[in-house]
Amino acid sequence: MKKPAEAARPPLGATYVTTGTGVDISWADGHSSHFDFLYLRDHCPCANCKDERTRKGDGTAHVAAASSMGAGLLPMFKPKPKARHAEVIGRYAIQLDFTDGHSAGIYSYDYLRMICPCEECTKSFGSRSS
């Protein structure tokens, strides 16, 4: 089994915020990944989101966080989070500022490759623990 760090060297090229759909990365090993914003928000690596996912156990940290703040809309009527801004952090990560006000997560390239939603990465890297 490959290790994510072997494949997650800094990307050759990346389009971090695309036409409102997500993040696209071309990796040094030739692999390409697409991450929808909702998927990235649900897999936010910050301590608060990881704790919320652990408590809920269903990967919906952003819905739980929004509802716990007393927002007036039911989760099914809330707009899906998108990124307002993406910032490259050194040569190891990106940070996204989401439309739901959350911006604490720093997504390392190792983490992004580990959570790549494609079938090839699922087979190569095994389970995706957040």
C-alpha positions, 0 to 999 in steps of 0.5 A: 500500500502506498503512503499518502506522503509519497504521492502528496508532494507539492502539486505540479499545478492546482486550481484551488477554487474552481467555478464554484464547484471545488478544488482541483489538484494535479499531483506530482505523481500524475494523479488528479483529484477533485474535491467538492467544497461540501466534501472538504467542509465535511472533512475539515481537519481543524480540532473543532470539526474533528471533535464534532465528527467524532461526537456525531459519527456521521461526517456532518460537522458543518451542519451540526455547527450551524444548527448549534449556533441557532441558525433559523433555517433547517439544514436541508434549506441551508445553502451548501458551503462554498469557498470564498477564498483559498490561500496557499500555506507554505509548500505544504497546505491550503486554507479555505475560507468557507461561506458558512464563516468557517476558515480554521482548517488547514488542509495539508497536501498529505491530508488531501491526498489521503482523503481523495474521494476517487476509487484509486486513492481509496484502494491505495491509501485504505480507510479515510480517518479524519 
